[in-house]
């Protein structure tokens, strides 16, 4: 009988312990699923440094609308974002240039899906000089003469500019080769020629403007959303020497009068679905496009958003 009582008490104690443990686990969330409202969807968004401030602003605004979705944003350049998409390790690649044919083919080979492009805004690629530089306009040909291999413009006096304090040397500020801005400038300004050696190559768009702001003889190129009025000047740009120069602006970008404007792109693997599709749809709404304008870029016209 003693053995039977002990067995019964042991069984009872075991049952109590199991029930208590179950209650503790349930209370802590360790037993059973969390309520749906507590679950977080994560969208990995990576790429263009031109777009990184815009992407972060989108993520912050979208969080207010859909708290259950977390947008993780990182930069590194368009090439870095596209490379991650090609490997299938992110949901959205930001790019200030178009994907190359070989990148598209590699993505299809790796993932079985063809990248889908969505244009989400425009940028006038601005040419910056120090605020004390007397130059006000420049042509695409002159930019190529400054930046391209074999170009002869080494001093501001070569362009007919008299610099204050005798700071005549042109200090070329550029971007690293993984940058979409670098690729766009090389293709559309240098006509695919290589860059001259000896430029100061910066990792980010903001760093380009900061270096120009602190260097009297410097010239650099970056998104117009990084303008620092009072520290730098954005030059008017002419397609050819002798033609009217046009300032980088929303109106001149949409009318295609500004010669070095470009689209801002998002890329996904195949047609976006679920949370990613909902996020991109929101970016194309009035709310998402107001963020584009607020960060200094050019929003899509209403008819383009419908497409």
C-alpha positions as CSV (number, residue, x, y, z in Angstrom):
1,X,0.0,0.0,0.0
2,X,2.9,2.3,0.8
3,X,4.2,1.9,-2.6
4,X,0.8,2.6,-4.2
5,X,0.4,5.9,-2.2
6,X,3.8,7.1,-3.2
7,X,3.1,6.3,-6.8
8,X,-0.2,8.2,-6.6
9,X,1.4,11.3,-5.0
10,X,4.2,11.2,-7.5
11,X,1.7,11.1,-10.3
12,X,-0.3,14.0,-8.8
13,X,2.9,16.1,-8.2
14,X,4.0,15.3,-11.8
15,X,0.6,16.5,-13.1
16,X,0.8,19.7,-11.0
17,X,4.3,20.4,-12.2
18,X,3.3,19.8,-15.8
19,X,0.3,22.1,-15.5
20,X,2.4,24.9,-13.8
21,X,5.0,24.6,-16.5
22,X,2.4,24.8,-19.1
23,X,0.9,28.0,-17.6
24,X,4.3,29.6,-17.3
25,X,5.1,28.8,-20.9
26,X,1.8,30.1,-22.1
27,X,2.1,33.3,-20.1
28,X,5.6,33.9,-21.5
29,X,4.6,33.1,-25.0
30,X,6.7,29.9,-25.1
31,X,3.7,27.7,-25.6
32,X,1.4,28.3,-28.6
33,X,1.6,30.9,-31.2
34,X,1.8,34.6,-30.6
35,X,-1.3,36.7,-31.6
36,X,-1.1,37.6,-35.3
37,X,-0.9,41.3,-34.3
38,X,2.5,40.7,-32.6
39,X,4.1,39.0,-35.6
40,X,6.5,41.1,-37.6
41,X,7.1,40.8,-41.3
42,X,10.6,41.9,-42.4
43,X,11.4,43.4,-45.8
44,X,15.1,43.5,-46.7
45,X,15.9,46.6,-48.8
46,X,19.4,47.3,-50.0
47,X,21.4,49.3,-52.6
48,X,21.8,52.8,-53.9
49,X,23.4,55.4,-51.7
50,X,21.6,58.1,-53.7
51,X,18.4,56.5,-52.5
52,X,19.3,55.4,-49.0
53,X,17.9,58.6,-47.3
54,X,14.7,58.3,-49.4
55,X,14.4,54.6,-48.6
56,X,14.8,55.2,-44.8
57,X,12.2,58.0,-45.0
58,X,9.8,55.6,-46.8
59,X,10.4,52.9,-44.1
60,X,9.7,55.3,-41.3
61,X,6.5,56.6,-42.8
62,X,5.3,53.2,-43.8
63,X,5.9,52.0,-40.2
64,X,3.2,54.5,-39.1
65,X,0.8,53.1,-41.6
66,X,1.6,49.3,-41.2
67,X,3.3,48.8,-37.8
68,X,3.4,45.0,-38.4
69,X,6.0,45.3,-41.2
70,X,9.6,46.1,-40.6
71,X,11.6,47.6,-43.4
72,X,15.4,47.0,-43.0
73,X,17.3,49.5,-45.1
74,X,21.0,49.5,-46.0
75,X,23.1,51.2,-48.6
76,X,26.5,50.3,-50.2
77,X,25.7,51.3,-53.8
78,X,23.4,50.2,-56.6
79,X,25.8,47.4,-57.5
80,X,25.8,46.0,-54.0
81,X,22.0,45.9,-53.8
82,X,21.7,44.3,-57.3
83,X,24.4,41.7,-56.4
84,X,22.4,40.8,-53.3
85,X,19.2,40.5,-55.3
86,X,20.9,38.4,-57.9
87,X,21.9,36.0,-55.1
88,X,18.3,36.0,-53.7
89,X,19.3,37.4,-50.3
90,X,17.1,40.5,-50.2
91,X,13.5,41.4,-51.2
92,X,14.1,44.8,-52.9
93,X,17.2,46.3,-54.5
94,X,17.4,50.1,-54.8
95,X,19.2,51.3,-57.9
96,X,20.0,54.7,-59.5
97,X,20.9,52.9,-62.7
98,X,19.3,50.2,-64.8
99,X,20.1,46.5,-64.2
100,X,22.6,45.2,-66.8
101,X,21.6,42.3,-69.1
102,X,24.2,40.0,-67.5
103,X,22.9,40.8,-64.0
104,X,19.3,39.9,-65.1
105,X,20.5,36.6,-66.7
106,X,22.5,35.7,-63.6
107,X,19.5,36.4,-61.3
108,X,17.3,34.1,-63.5
109,X,20.0,31.4,-63.4
110,X,20.4,31.7,-59.6
111,X,16.8,32.0,-58.5
112,X,14.7,31.0,-61.5
113,X,13.0,34.4,-61.4
114,X,13.3,37.4,-63.7
115,X,13.9,40.8,-62.0
116,X,11.0,43.2,-62.1
117,X,11.7,46.9,-62.3
118,X,9.5,49.6,-60.8
119,X,10.4,53.3,-61.4
120,X,9.6,55.2,-58.1
121,X,10.9,58.7,-58.9
122,X,13.5,60.7,-60.7
123,X,16.8,62.5,-59.9
124,X,18.6,65.3,-61.6
125,X,22.3,64.2,-61.2
126,X,23.7,67.5,-59.9
127,X,27.2,68.9,-60.4
128,X,28.5,70.6,-57.3
129,X,31.2,73.2,-56.7
130,X,32.3,75.1,-53.7
131,X,30.1,78.2,-52.9
132,X,33.0,80.6,-53.6
133,X,33.7,79.2,-57.0
134,X,32.6,81.8,-59.6
135,X,31.5,79.3,-62.2
136,X,27.7,79.0,-62.7
137,X,27.3,76.6,-65.6
138,X,29.1,73.8,-67.4
139,X,28.6,71.6,-70.4
140,X,28.6,67.8,-70.6
141,X,31.6,68.1,-72.9
142,X,33.5,70.1,-70.3
143,X,32.6,67.6,-67.6
144,X,34.0,64.8,-69.8
145,X,37.2,66.9,-70.3
146,X,37.5,67.2,-66.5
147,X,36.7,63.6,-65.6
148,X,37.5,61.3,-68.5
149,X,40.8,59.6,-69.2
150,X,42.6,61.8,-71.7
151,X,40.6,64.9,-70.8
152,X,42.7,68.0,-70.9
153,X,41.0,70.2,-68.2
154,X,43.2,70.1,-65.2
155,X,42.9,73.6,-64.0
156,X,39.9,75.9,-63.6
157,X,41.7,78.4,-65.9
158,X,41.4,75.8,-68.6
159,X,37.7,76.5,-68.5
160,X,38.1,80.3,-68.4
161,X,37.4,80.4,-64.6
162,X,39.5,82.7,-62.3
163,X,39.5,81.1,-58.8
164,X,39.7,83.1,-55.6
165,X,43.0,82.9,-53.8
166,X,44.7,81.3,-56.8
167,X,43.2,77.8,-56.1
168,X,43.4,76.9,-59.8
169,X,43.8,73.1,-59.6
170,X,40.6,71.1,-60.3
171,X,40.0,68.6,-57.4
172,X,37.9,65.9,-58.9
173,X,35.5,64.2,-56.5
174,X,33.8,61.0,-57.7
175,X,32.1,57.8,-56.4
176,X,33.3,54.3,-55.9
177,X,32.9,51.9,-58.8
178,X,30.0,49.9,-57.2
179,X,27.9,53.1,-57.2
180,X,25.0,53.4,-59.7
181,X,25.8,57.2,-59.8
182,X,29.3,56.3,-61.0
183,X,28.0,54.0,-63.6
184,X,25.4,56.5,-64.9
185,X,28.0,59.4,-65.0
186,X,30.4,57.2,-66.9
187,X,27.8,56.1,-69.4
188,X,26.0,59.4,-70.0
189,X,28.7,62.0,-69.4
190,X,32.0,60.2,-70.2
191,X,30.4,58.3,-73.1
192,X,31.6,55.0,-71.5
193,X,35.3,56.2,-71.3
194,X,37.3,55.4,-68.2
195,X,37.7,57.9,-65.5
196,X,41.0,59.7,-65.1
197,X,43.2,58.4,-62.3
198,X,43.7,60.6,-59.2
199,X,40.1,61.5,-58.3
200,X,38.9,61.4,-54.7
201,X,36.4,58.5,-54.7
202,X,33.8,58.7,-52.0
203,X,31.7,55.8,-50.6
204,X,28.5,57.8,-50.3
205,X,26.5,60.6,-52.0
206,X,26.5,62.8,-48.9
207,X,30.3,62.5,-48.6
208,X,30.8,63.9,-52.1
209,X,28.9,67.1,-51.2
210,X,30.6,67.4,-47.9
211,X,34.1,67.2,-49.5
212,X,33.2,69.7,-52.1
213,X,31.8,72.1,-49.4
214,X,35.1,72.0,-47.6
215,X,37.4,72.3,-50.7
216,X,37.4,75.5,-52.7
217,X,38.8,73.9,-55.9
218,X,36.6,70.8,-55.9
219,X,33.9,69.6,-58.2
220,X,31.7,66.6,-57.7
221,X,28.5,64.9,-58.8
222,X,25.7,63.6,-56.6
223,X,21.9,63.4,-56.4
224,X,20.2,66.8,-56.1
225,X,18.6,65.6,-52.9
226,X,22.0,66.1,-51.2
227,X,22.2,69.8,-51.9
228,X,23.5,72.0,-49.1
229,X,22.5,75.6,-50.0
230,X,25.0,78.1,-48.6
231,X,27.8,75.5,-48.6
232,X,27.9,74.3,-52.3
233,X,26.4,75.4,-55.6
234,X,24.6,73.2,-58.1
235,X,25.7,74.2,-61.6
236,X,23.5,74.6,-64.6
237,X,24.3,72.0,-67.2
238,X,24.2,72.3,-71.0
239,X,24.1,69.2,-73.3
240,X,26.7,70.9,-75.6
241,X,29.0,73.9,-75.3
242,X,27.2,76.9,-76.6
243,X,23.7,75.5,-75.9
244,X,21.5,77.0,-73.1
245,X,22.5,75.6,-69.7
246,X,19.6,74.2,-67.5
247,X,19.4,74.1,-63.7
248,X,18.6,70.8,-62.0
249,X,15.0,71.0,-60.9
250,X,11.7,69.1,-60.7
251,X,10.3,70.8,-63.8
252,X,13.4,70.5,-65.9
253,X,13.8,66.8,-64.9
254,X,10.2,65.9,-65.9
255,X,10.4,67.9,-69.1
256,X,13.7,66.2,-69.9
257,X,15.4,69.5,-70.4
258,X,18.1,68.7,-67.8
259,X,20.6,66.6,-69.7
260,X,21.7,64.2,-66.9
261,X,18.5,63.2,-65.2
262,X,17.8,59.6,-64.4
263,X,15.1,57.3,-62.9
264,X,15.2,55.9,-59.4
265,X,14.4,52.2,-59.5
266,X,13.3,49.3,-57.3
267,X,14.0,45.7,-58.4
268,X,12.3,42.6,-57.1
269,X,12.7,38.9,-58.1
270,X,9.6,38.4,-60.2
271,X,6.3,40.2,-59.6
272,X,6.3,41.4,-56.0
273,X,3.7,39.7,-53.8
274,X,2.3,39.9,-50.2
275,X,3.9,42.5,-47.9
276,X,6.5,43.5,-50.6
277,X,3.8,44.3,-53.2
278,X,1.8,46.2,-50.6
279,X,4.8,48.3,-49.7
280,X,5.7,49.1,-53.3
281,X,2.1,50.0,-54.0
282,X,2.2,52.4,-51.0
283,X,5.4,54.0,-52.4
284,X,3.5,54.8,-55.6
285,X,0.6,56.5,-53.7
286,X,0.4,60.2,-53.0
287,X,1.7,59.5,-49.5
288,X,4.8,57.7,-50.8
289,X,5.5,60.2,-53.5
290,X,5.3,63.1,-51.0
291,X,8.3,61.5,-49.3
292,X,10.1,61.6,-52.7
293,X,9.5,65.3,-53.0
294,X,10.3,66.0,-49.3
295,X,13.8,64.4,-49.7
296,X,14.7,66.6,-52.7
297,X,13.9,64.2,-55.6
298,X,11.3,64.3,-58.3
299,X,8.0,62.4,-57.8
300,X,6.3,60.5,-60.5
301,X,3.6,62.3,-62.4
302,X,0.1,60.9,-61.6
303,X,-0.3,59.1,-65.0
304,X,3.0,57.3,-64.4
305,X,1.9,56.1,-61.0
306,X,-1.1,54.3,-62.5
307,X,1.1,52.4,-64.9
